[in-house]
Amino acid sequence: MKIIGVIPARYDSTRFPGKPLVKILGKSLIRRVYERAALAKLQKLIVATDDERIVDEVLSFGGEVVLTKKFDTGTDRVAEVIKKEVYDIVVNIQGDEPLIKPEVIDVVIYELVENAWAGVSTAATRIYIDEEIDDPNVVKVVLAKNGRALYFSRSRIPYNRESMGMYYKHIGIYVYKRDFLERFVSFEKSSLEIAESLEQLRVLENGCGIHVSIVNYDSIGVDIPEDVKKVEELLKAGKQ
C-alpha cells in the first residue's frame, strides 16, 4: 500500500495574500506544515502550487514541490499532481495548519484502509465551546455508528429539542483511495455543495461513503494575519 501526501498551496488567498510564505517564528507557514506532515507514515510528500515564489521557498528547505496550473479547489490541484504518481492512497493536507498532528494523518489513513465501503476518510473532534455550534465558519458533521458521515453543515446539526447533546467539528484533512479521487473530480458540483459551500457534500450527494474518525485534536489554521500570533504563542508554549 503506497501512500502519498499532497499539500495544496496558493499565493492568492482572498483573506491573506501570500499566506504560505508568512513567517511563523522564523519559518514559513508552508515549511511548518511540510515538516509536521513529513512525520506521518507517508512514502512521499509534495507541495502543489501555482506560484513560483512558493516553489522557490519549498526548494529552499529541501522539500518536494510541483508547479501546477491554476485551479478553483485544492482537491483539483491534488488530482492533477497524482496523474504522474503511482500511489494507492492520496492524503490532501491543508496548507494552513502548521500544528497538524502526524498521528491524526495516520489514523485517518488507517480508517480508510480498514473500511472498504469508504472512498474517502476525514476527521472530526468534539465541540466543547458553545459559541462554535452556531458559528457558520465551524463545519459540523453527524455520523452513523460505523463512522459513516450522514451530513456536513455550517448550521447546528443535529437539532436537539430537549438538551444540548454532542456536536462534532469537521477537521479538513481528506484521505482518498486513488480511484475514488479520480472519479470525484469528474463529478459536477452538487446542489448541497453549492448551498453550503462544502465540497465534501458532493461525495454524499453522489451516494459515496465518507468515513469520519473522531480525534482528540482541534485544528488551528492560519486564515487571517491575526492568526499568526496565536500560532506563535502556542509554539512558544510547546503546545504542538
ZAVOVEX-278480 format. One record per residue: x, y, z of N, C-alpha, C, O in turn; residue in three letters. Coordinates in steps of 0.2 Angstrom, whole numbers, plus 5000, padded with zeros to 4 digits. Example, Ala and Ser with C-alpha at 12.3 -4.5 7.8 and 13.67 -1.06 7.14 Angstrom:
! ZAVOVEX-278480
5066,4972,5039,5062,4978,5039,5066,4984,5039,5071,4983,5042,ALA
5064,4989,5035,5068,4995,5036,5064,5000,5039,5067,5006,5040,SER
This chain:
! ZAVOVEX-278480
5004,4994,5000,5000,5000,5000,5004,5006,5000,5008,5008,5005,MET
5005,5010,4995,5009,5016,4994,5005,5022,4995,4999,5023,4992,LYS
5007,5026,4999,5004,5032,5002,5007,5039,5000,5013,5039,5002,ILE
5004,5043,4997,5007,5050,4995,5003,5055,4999,4997,5055,4999,ILE
5007,5060,5001,5003,5066,5004,5005,5072,5000,5010,5073,4997,GLY
4999,5076,4999,5000,5082,4994,4997,5088,4998,4992,5088,5001,VAL
5001,5094,4998,4999,5100,5002,4998,5105,4997,5002,5108,4994,ILE
4991,5106,4995,4990,5112,4990,4991,5118,4993,4989,5120,4999,PRO
4994,5123,4990,4996,5129,4992,4995,5135,4987,4999,5134,4981,ALA
4992,5140,4988,4991,5145,4983,4993,5152,4986,4992,5153,4992,ARG
4995,5156,4982,4998,5163,4985,4992,5168,4985,4992,5172,4990,TYR
4987,5167,4981,4982,5172,4980,4976,5171,4985,4970,5170,4982,ASP
4977,5170,4991,4972,5169,4996,4968,5176,4997,4971,5181,4997,SER
4961,5175,4997,4957,5181,4997,4958,5185,5004,4959,5191,5004,THR
4958,5182,5009,4959,5185,5016,4966,5186,5018,4967,5190,5022,ARG
4971,5183,5015,4978,5183,5017,4982,5182,5011,4985,5176,5011,PHE
4983,5186,5007,4988,5185,5001,4995,5184,5003,4997,5187,5008,PRO
4998,5179,5000,5005,5177,5002,5005,5173,5008,5011,5172,5011,GLY
5000,5170,5010,4999,5166,5017,5005,5161,5017,5008,5160,5022,LYS
5006,5157,5012,5010,5151,5013,5018,5153,5015,5022,5150,5017,PRO
5019,5160,5013,5026,5162,5014,5027,5166,5020,5032,5168,5022,LEU
5021,5167,5024,5022,5171,5030,5026,5168,5035,5026,5162,5036,VAL
5030,5172,5039,5035,5169,5044,5031,5167,5050,5028,5172,5053,LYS
5032,5162,5053,5030,5160,5060,5036,5158,5064,5039,5152,5063,ILE
5038,5162,5068,5044,5161,5072,5050,5159,5068,5054,5154,5069,LEU
5051,5163,5062,5057,5162,5058,5056,5157,5052,5061,5156,5048,GLY
5051,5153,5052,5050,5148,5047,5043,5150,5043,5038,5152,5046,LYS
5043,5149,5037,5037,5150,5033,5032,5145,5035,5033,5140,5037,SER
5025,5147,5034,5020,5143,5035,5020,5137,5032,5019,5131,5035,LEU
5022,5137,5025,5022,5131,5021,5027,5126,5024,5026,5120,5023,ILE
5033,5129,5026,5038,5124,5029,5036,5121,5035,5037,5115,5036,ARG
5032,5124,5039,5030,5121,5046,5025,5116,5044,5025,5111,5048,ARG
5020,5117,5040,5015,5112,5038,5019,5106,5035,5018,5100,5037,VAL
5024,5107,5031,5028,5102,5027,5031,5097,5033,5031,5091,5032,TYR
5035,5101,5037,5039,5097,5042,5034,5093,5047,5037,5088,5049,GLU
5029,5095,5049,5024,5091,5053,5021,5085,5049,5021,5080,5051,ARG
5019,5087,5043,5016,5081,5039,5021,5076,5037,5020,5070,5037,ALA
5028,5078,5036,5033,5073,5035,5034,5068,5040,5037,5063,5039,ALA
5031,5069,5046,5032,5065,5052,5027,5059,5052,5027,5054,5055,LEU
5022,5060,5047,5017,5055,5046,5019,5049,5042,5025,5049,5039,ALA
5015,5043,5042,5018,5037,5038,5016,5038,5031,5011,5035,5028,LYS
5020,5042,5027,5019,5043,5020,5025,5041,5017,5031,5042,5019,LEU
5025,5038,5011,5031,5037,5007,5033,5043,5003,5039,5043,5001,GLN
5029,5048,5002,5031,5054,4998,5027,5059,5000,5021,5059,5002,LYS
5030,5066,5000,5026,5072,5002,5028,5077,4997,5033,5078,4996,LEU
5022,5080,4994,5023,5085,4989,5019,5091,4990,5013,5091,4992,ILE
5022,5097,4989,5018,5103,4989,5016,5105,4982,5020,5104,4977,VAL
5009,5106,4981,5007,5108,4974,5005,5115,4974,5000,5117,4978,ALA
5008,5119,4970,5006,5126,4970,5006,5129,4963,5009,5126,4958,THR
5003,5135,4962,5003,5138,4955,5008,5144,4955,5007,5148,4951,ASP
5012,5145,4960,5016,5151,4961,5023,5149,4962,5025,5145,4966,ASP
5027,5153,4958,5035,5152,4958,5038,5153,4964,5043,5150,4966,GLU
5035,5158,4968,5038,5160,4974,5037,5155,4979,5042,5154,4984,ARG
5032,5151,4979,5031,5146,4984,5035,5140,4982,5038,5136,4986,ILE
5036,5139,4975,5041,5134,4973,5048,5135,4976,5051,5131,4978,VAL
5050,5141,4975,5057,5143,4977,5058,5142,4985,5063,5140,4987,ASP
5052,5144,4989,5053,5143,4996,5053,5135,4998,5057,5133,5002,GLU
5049,5131,4995,5049,5124,4996,5056,5121,4995,5059,5117,4998,VAL
5059,5123,4989,5065,5120,4987,5071,5123,4992,5076,5119,4993,LEU
5070,5129,4994,5075,5131,4999,5076,5127,5005,5081,5127,5008,SER
5070,5124,5008,5071,5120,5014,5072,5112,5012,5071,5108,5016,PHE
5072,5111,5006,5073,5104,5004,5067,5100,5003,5067,5094,5002,GLY
5061,5103,5002,5055,5100,5001,5054,5098,4994,5058,5101,4989,GLY
5049,5094,4992,5047,5092,4985,5041,5096,4983,5036,5097,4987,GLU
5041,5099,4977,5036,5103,4975,5034,5103,4968,5039,5101,4964,VAL
5028,5103,4966,5026,5103,4959,5022,5109,4957,5018,5112,4961,VAL
5024,5112,4951,5020,5118,4949,5015,5116,4945,5016,5113,4940,LEU
5009,5118,4947,5003,5116,4943,4999,5122,4940,5002,5128,4941,THR
4994,5121,4935,4991,5127,4933,4986,5129,4938,4985,5126,4944,LYS
4982,5134,4937,4978,5137,4942,4971,5133,4943,4968,5131,4937,LYS
4969,5131,4949,4963,5128,4950,4958,5131,4955,4961,5135,4959,PHE
4952,5130,4955,4947,5133,4959,4948,5130,4966,4946,5133,4971,ASP
4950,5123,4967,4950,5120,4973,4956,5116,4974,4960,5114,4969,THR
4958,5115,4980,4964,5111,4982,4964,5104,4980,4969,5101,4978,GLY
4957,5101,4980,4956,5094,4978,4958,5093,4970,4962,5088,4968,THR
4956,5098,4966,4958,5098,4959,4966,5098,4958,4969,5095,4954,ASP
4969,5102,4962,4976,5103,4962,4980,5096,4964,4984,5094,4961,ARG
4977,5093,4969,4979,5086,4971,4979,5081,4966,4983,5077,4964,VAL
4973,5081,4963,4971,5076,4957,4976,5077,4951,4978,5072,4948,ALA
4978,5083,4950,4982,5085,4944,4989,5082,4946,4992,5079,4942,GLU
4992,5083,4952,4998,5080,4954,4999,5073,4954,5004,5070,4951,VAL
4994,5069,4956,4994,5062,4956,4994,5058,4949,4995,5052,4949,ILE
4992,5062,4944,4992,5059,4937,4999,5056,4935,4999,5051,4932,LYS
5004,5059,4938,5011,5057,4937,5014,5052,4942,5020,5051,4942,LYS
5010,5051,4947,5012,5047,4953,5008,5040,4953,5002,5040,4952,GLU
5012,5035,4956,5009,5028,4956,5008,5027,4964,5013,5024,4967,VAL
5002,5029,4966,5001,5028,4974,4994,5026,4974,4989,5027,4970,TYR
4993,5022,4980,4986,5019,4981,4982,5024,4985,4975,5024,4984,ASP
4985,5027,4990,4981,5031,4994,4984,5039,4994,4990,5040,4993,ILE
4979,5043,4993,4981,5050,4992,4979,5055,4998,4973,5055,5000,VAL
4983,5058,5002,4982,5062,5008,4982,5069,5006,4987,5072,5003,VAL
4976,5073,5006,4976,5080,5005,4977,5084,5012,4972,5083,5016,ASN
4982,5087,5013,4984,5090,5019,4983,5098,5018,4986,5101,5014,ILE
4979,5101,5023,4978,5108,5022,4985,5112,5023,4989,5110,5028,GLN
4986,5117,5019,4992,5120,5019,4992,5126,5024,4997,5130,5024,GLY
4987,5127,5028,4987,5132,5033,4986,5130,5040,4984,5134,5044,ASP
4988,5124,5041,4988,5121,5048,4995,5119,5050,4997,5113,5050,GLU
4999,5124,5053,5006,5122,5055,5007,5118,5061,5012,5115,5062,PRO
5001,5116,5064,5002,5112,5070,4998,5105,5069,4997,5102,5074,LEU
4997,5103,5063,4994,5097,5062,4998,5091,5065,5004,5091,5065,ILE
4994,5087,5068,4997,5081,5072,4998,5075,5066,4993,5073,5063,LYS
5004,5073,5066,5005,5067,5061,5001,5061,5063,4999,5057,5059,PRO
5000,5060,5070,4996,5055,5072,4988,5055,5069,4985,5050,5068,GLU
4986,5061,5068,4979,5062,5065,4979,5060,5058,4975,5056,5056,VAL
4984,5062,5054,4985,5059,5047,4985,5052,5047,4982,5049,5043,ILE
4989,5049,5052,4990,5042,5052,4983,5038,5053,4982,5033,5050,ASP
4979,5040,5058,4973,5037,5060,4968,5038,5054,4964,5033,5053,VAL
4968,5043,5051,4963,5044,5045,4965,5039,5039,4961,5037,5036,VAL
4971,5039,5038,4974,5034,5033,4971,5027,5035,4969,5023,5031,ILE
4973,5025,5041,4971,5018,5044,4964,5017,5043,4962,5011,5041,TYR
4959,5021,5045,4952,5020,5044,4950,5020,5037,4945,5016,5036,GLU
4953,5023,5033,4951,5022,5026,4953,5015,5023,4948,5012,5020,LEU
4958,5013,5025,4960,5006,5023,4956,5001,5026,4955,4996,5023,VAL
4954,5002,5032,4950,4997,5036,4943,4997,5034,4939,4992,5035,GLU
4940,5002,5030,4933,5002,5029,4932,5002,5021,4933,5007,5018,ASN
4931,4996,5019,4930,4995,5011,4925,4999,5008,4926,5001,5002,ALA
4920,5001,5012,4914,5005,5009,4916,5012,5008,4912,5016,5004,TRP
4921,5015,5011,4923,5022,5010,4927,5023,5004,4932,5020,5003,ALA
4926,5029,5001,4931,5031,4996,4935,5036,4998,4941,5037,4995,GLY
4933,5039,5004,4937,5045,5007,4936,5045,5014,4931,5043,5017,VAL
4941,5047,5018,4940,5047,5025,4943,5054,5027,4947,5058,5024,SER
4940,5056,5033,4942,5063,5036,4942,5062,5043,4941,5057,5046,THR
4942,5068,5047,4942,5068,5054,4937,5073,5057,4935,5078,5054,ALA
4935,5072,5063,4931,5077,5067,4933,5077,5074,4936,5072,5077,ALA
4932,5082,5078,4933,5082,5085,4927,5085,5089,4923,5089,5086,THR
4926,5083,5095,4920,5085,5099,4920,5093,5100,4926,5096,5102,ARG
4915,5096,5100,4914,5104,5101,4913,5104,5108,4908,5102,5111,ILE
4917,5108,5112,4916,5110,5119,4914,5117,5120,4913,5119,5126,TYR
4915,5121,5115,4914,5128,5115,4907,5130,5112,4906,5129,5106,ILE
4902,5132,5116,4895,5133,5114,4895,5137,5108,4890,5136,5104,ASP
4899,5143,5108,4898,5148,5103,4900,5144,5096,4897,5147,5091,GLU
4903,5139,5096,4905,5136,5089,4900,5132,5086,4900,5131,5080,GLU
4895,5130,5090,4889,5126,5087,4885,5130,5082,4883,5127,5077,ILE
4884,5136,5083,4880,5141,5078,4885,5145,5074,4882,5149,5070,ASP
4891,5144,5074,4896,5148,5070,4896,5145,5063,4898,5139,5063,ASP
4894,5148,5058,4894,5146,5051,4901,5144,5049,4902,5140,5044,PRO
4906,5147,5052,4913,5145,5050,4916,5139,5053,4921,5136,5051,ASN
4912,5136,5057,4914,5129,5060,4909,5124,5057,4903,5124,5058,VAL
4912,5120,5053,4908,5115,5050,4906,5109,5054,4911,5106,5057,VAL
4900,5107,5055,4898,5102,5059,4896,5096,5055,4895,5096,5049,LYS
4897,5090,5058,4896,5083,5055,4892,5079,5060,4893,5079,5066,VAL
4887,5075,5057,4884,5070,5060,4885,5063,5057,4886,5063,5051,VAL
4886,5058,5061,4888,5052,5058,4885,5046,5061,4882,5046,5066,LEU
4885,5040,5057,4882,5034,5059,4887,5030,5064,4892,5033,5065,ALA
4884,5025,5067,4888,5022,5072,4895,5019,5069,4900,5018,5073,LYS
4895,5017,5063,4901,5014,5060,4906,5020,5057,4910,5018,5054,ASN
4904,5026,5059,4909,5031,5057,4907,5034,5050,4910,5039,5048,GLY
4902,5032,5047,4900,5035,5040,4896,5041,5041,4892,5042,5045,ARG
4899,5046,5037,4896,5053,5038,4889,5053,5035,4888,5050,5029,ALA
4884,5056,5039,4877,5057,5036,4876,5064,5033,4873,5064,5028,LEU
4879,5069,5036,4879,5075,5033,4884,5080,5036,4886,5079,5042,TYR
4886,5085,5033,4890,5091,5035,4886,5097,5034,4883,5098,5029,PHE
4887,5102,5039,4883,5108,5038,4887,5114,5042,4890,5112,5047,SER
4885,5120,5040,4888,5126,5043,4883,5127,5049,4884,5131,5053,ARG
4877,5124,5048,4872,5125,5053,4872,5120,5059,4876,5116,5059,SER
4868,5122,5064,4868,5117,5070,4865,5110,5068,4859,5110,5067,ARG
4869,5105,5068,4866,5098,5067,4869,5094,5072,4875,5094,5073,ILE
4865,5089,5075,4858,5089,5075,4855,5094,5079,4858,5098,5083,PRO
4848,5095,5078,4844,5100,5082,4842,5096,5088,4838,5091,5087,TYR
4844,5097,5094,4842,5094,5100,4836,5098,5103,4837,5103,5106,ASN
4830,5095,5103,4825,5098,5106,4825,5099,5114,4823,5104,5116,ARG
4828,5094,5117,4827,5095,5125,4834,5095,5128,4834,5096,5134,GLU
4839,5095,5124,4846,5095,5128,4851,5098,5123,4850,5098,5117,SER
4857,5099,5125,4862,5102,5121,4865,5096,5116,4867,5097,5110,MET
4866,5090,5119,4868,5085,5115,4876,5085,5114,4879,5090,5117,GLY
4878,5081,5109,4885,5082,5107,4886,5084,5100,4882,5082,5096,MET
4891,5088,5099,4892,5091,5092,4899,5090,5090,4903,5090,5094,TYR
4900,5089,5084,4907,5087,5081,4909,5092,5076,4905,5093,5071,TYR
4915,5095,5076,4918,5099,5072,4922,5095,5066,4926,5091,5068,LYS
4920,5097,5060,4924,5094,5055,4931,5097,5054,4932,5103,5055,HIS
4936,5092,5054,4943,5094,5053,4945,5093,5045,4944,5087,5043,ILE
4948,5098,5042,4948,5097,5035,4954,5094,5032,4958,5096,5028,GLY
4955,5087,5034,4960,5083,5031,4956,5078,5027,4951,5075,5030,ILE
4958,5076,5021,4955,5071,5017,4960,5066,5015,4965,5067,5012,TYR
4958,5059,5015,4962,5054,5013,4958,5050,5008,4952,5048,5009,VAL
4960,5050,5002,4957,5047,4996,4960,5040,4994,4966,5039,4994,TYR
4955,5035,4992,4958,5030,4988,4959,5033,4981,4954,5037,4978,LYS
4964,5031,4978,4966,5035,4971,4960,5034,4966,4959,5039,4963,ARG
4957,5028,4965,4952,5028,4960,4946,5032,4962,4943,5035,4957,ASP
4945,5033,4968,4939,5037,4970,4941,5044,4969,4936,5048,4966,PHE
4947,5047,4970,4948,5054,4969,4948,5055,4962,4945,5061,4960,LEU
4950,5051,4957,4949,5052,4950,4942,5052,4948,4940,5056,4944,GLU
4937,5048,4951,4930,5049,4950,4927,5055,4953,4924,5059,4949,ARG
4929,5057,4959,4927,5063,4962,4928,5069,4958,4923,5073,4958,PHE
4933,5071,4956,4935,5077,4952,4931,5077,4945,4931,5082,4942,VAL
4928,5071,4943,4924,5072,4937,4917,5073,4938,4913,5074,4934,SER
4915,5073,4945,4908,5074,4947,4906,5082,4946,4911,5086,4947,PHE
4900,5083,4944,4898,5090,4943,4897,5093,4950,4895,5089,4955,GLU
4898,5099,4951,4896,5102,4958,4889,5101,4960,4884,5101,4955,LYS
4887,5099,4966,4881,5097,4968,4877,5103,4971,4880,5108,4973,SER
4870,5102,4971,4866,5107,4974,4868,5109,4982,4868,5114,4984,SER
4868,5103,4985,4870,5104,4993,4877,5107,4993,4878,5112,4998,LEU
4882,5105,4989,4888,5108,4990,4888,5116,4988,4891,5119,4992,GLU
4884,5118,4984,4884,5125,4982,4880,5128,4987,4882,5134,4989,ILE
4875,5125,4990,4871,5129,4995,4875,5130,5002,4875,5135,5005,ALA
4879,5125,5004,4883,5125,5010,4890,5128,5009,4894,5129,5013,GLU
4892,5128,5002,4899,5129,5001,4904,5124,5004,4909,5126,5007,SER
4902,5118,5004,4906,5112,5006,4907,5107,5001,4902,5104,4999,LEU
4913,5106,4999,4915,5102,4994,4913,5094,4995,4911,5091,4991,GLU
4914,5092,5002,4913,5085,5003,4906,5083,5002,4904,5077,5002,GLN
4901,5088,5002,4894,5086,5001,4893,5083,4994,4888,5080,4993,LEU
4897,5085,4989,4897,5082,4983,4898,5074,4983,4895,5070,4979,ARG
4902,5072,4988,4903,5065,4989,4897,5062,4991,4895,5057,4988,VAL
4893,5064,4996,4887,5062,4999,4882,5062,4994,4878,5057,4993,LEU
4881,5067,4990,4876,5068,4985,4876,5063,4979,4871,5061,4976,GLU
4882,5060,4978,4883,5055,4973,4883,5048,4976,4885,5043,4973,ASN
4881,5048,4982,4880,5041,4985,4886,5037,4987,4886,5031,4988,GLY
4891,5041,4988,4898,5038,4990,4899,5039,4998,4896,5044,5001,CYS
4903,5035,5001,4904,5035,5008,4910,5039,5010,4916,5038,5007,GLY
4909,5042,5016,4915,5046,5019,4915,5043,5026,4911,5043,5030,ILE
4921,5041,5028,4922,5038,5035,4925,5044,5039,4930,5048,5037,HIS
4922,5045,5045,4925,5051,5049,4928,5048,5056,4924,5044,5059,VAL
4934,5049,5057,4937,5047,5063,4937,5053,5068,4938,5059,5067,SER
4935,5051,5074,4934,5056,5080,4941,5056,5083,4943,5051,5086,ILE
4944,5062,5083,4951,5063,5086,4951,5068,5091,4947,5072,5092,VAL
4956,5068,5096,4957,5072,5101,4962,5078,5098,4968,5078,5101,ASN
4960,5082,5093,4964,5087,5090,4959,5092,5087,4955,5090,5084,TYR
4960,5098,5089,4956,5104,5086,4961,5108,5081,4966,5111,5084,ASP
4959,5108,5075,4963,5111,5070,4964,5118,5072,4959,5122,5073,SER
4970,5121,5071,4972,5128,5072,4975,5130,5065,4980,5129,5064,ILE
4970,5134,5061,4973,5136,5055,4975,5143,5055,4973,5147,5059,GLY
4978,5145,5050,4980,5152,5049,4976,5155,5043,4978,5154,5037,VAL
4971,5158,5045,4966,5161,5040,4967,5168,5038,4966,5170,5033,ASP
4969,5172,5043,4970,5179,5043,4976,5181,5046,4979,5177,5050,ILE
4979,5187,5045,4986,5189,5048,4986,5188,5056,4991,5186,5059,PRO
4980,5189,5059,4980,5189,5066,4981,5182,5069,4983,5181,5075,GLU
4980,5177,5065,4981,5170,5067,4988,5168,5068,4990,5164,5072,ASP
4992,5172,5065,5000,5170,5065,5002,5171,5073,5006,5167,5075,VAL
5000,5176,5076,5002,5177,5083,4999,5172,5087,5003,5170,5092,LYS
4993,5169,5086,4990,5164,5090,4994,5158,5090,4996,5154,5095,LYS
4996,5156,5083,5001,5150,5082,5007,5151,5086,5010,5146,5089,VAL
5010,5157,5085,5017,5158,5088,5017,5157,5096,5021,5155,5099,GLU
5011,5160,5099,5011,5159,5106,5010,5151,5108,5013,5149,5113,GLU
5007,5147,5104,5006,5140,5105,5013,5137,5104,5014,5132,5108,LEU
5016,5139,5099,5023,5136,5098,5028,5138,5104,5032,5133,5106,LEU
5028,5144,5106,5032,5146,5112,5030,5142,5118,5035,5140,5122,LYS
5024,5140,5119,5022,5137,5125,5023,5129,5124,5021,5125,5129,ALA
5025,5127,5118,5026,5120,5117,5020,5116,5116,5020,5110,5116,GLY
5015,5119,5114,5008,5116,5113,5007,5114,5105,5004,5118,5102,LYS
5011,5109,5103,5010,5107,5096,5006,5101,5095,5005,5099,5089,GLN
